[in-house]
Amino acid sequence: MNPIFARHRHRRPRPGPCLALLALLLLCWPAGAPAAESGRMLFEADSLYHHIMVIEAASGLRYLSFNRAMGHQSAVMPGRPEVLTFAYTQSAFAALAFLEREPQEVLFVGLGGGSMPMYLRLLFPQARMDIAEIDPEVVRVAEKYLSFKADEGMKVAVNDGRLFMKRNPQRYDLIFLDAYNDHAVPFHLTTREFLELTRSRLKPGGVVASNVWSQGLNRYFTAQIKTYQEVFPQLYLLQAGGGANYIFIATQDARQVSAEQAEARARALAKGRAWSFDLAARVKSEYACFTGRRVEDKVLTDDFAPVNLLRNLEASAPGEGRP
């Protein structure tokens, strides 16, 4: 059985109180975000959507967090957009290897600290970007503390991502979906109806890249795979840095991109550009094609999308269904 779908069938012995608490804390940690690096608090406030903090570490990195006990959402080295810290952000750029052309029009759903748009601007300055971010305070904090600066080629719309796409007929070469908060992803950004809308906003041959928690933290992981398979003819999963995030790469092209083709495209993208990591190596080590793989689960729809319960925190069975 593929380890992605493996589940423990027998209950493990209940751990002692200290181990149970440790297991619970580890399960609360957001996928892709490293343990909180100590540093000084530059900003802390509540918005309508988040408890926002900006922490500056001794290294100079500034972390955007929505809950200090649950890690970080973004990391930025002010004035140095070439620094891309988190594994999931690096793996998300593998989506470029599934696109047969350089990106000209790109949409980000979710801004966070702005590390990915700033990195894309560095490598592909000709690309025009739209960014949909629902929380105006996140935009303000990214601008004031994290060196993010919108301009004519990189515009921010303070809007829900789904509403933005519904009201905006623009089509894109590449759409990044990264709208997690500290504990869940909005259910209406996971459903078949939303993915159908997303697909309709792609240019021919366009690509969608989505940051998804792994099965250990996400009881609807296989349902999300099933939902993507329902909408897109091709689906690839990359386990970001071998950690707890997966990048779903979905394309509307009927032709499958092989691992060798994706790696070759990644190497071509590296020529003449100052990548701070080896994109081809990431593609080679993380590539997994899920086109045609049968997944036994429900399709998430607007009428059935309980992903606000993504976190599987059943303390009575701390080891079940987790890596």
Secondary structure, DSSP 4 states (H G I P E B T S, - for coil): --TTT----SPPPPPPHHHHHHHHHHHHSPTTPPPPPPEEEEEEEE-SS-EEEEEEETTS-EEEES-GGG--SEEE-TT-TT----HHHHHHGGGGGGSSS--SEEEEE--TTSHHHHHHHHH-TT-EEEEEES-HHHHHHHHHHS----BTTEEEEES-HHHHHHH----EEEEEE----SS---GGGTSHHHHHHHHHTEEEEEEEEEEEE-TTT-TTHHHHHHHHHHH-SEEEEEEGGGSSEEEEEEE--SSPPPHHHHHHHHHHHHTTS--SS-HHHHHHHH--B-TT----SPPPBTTB--GGG-----TTSTTTT--
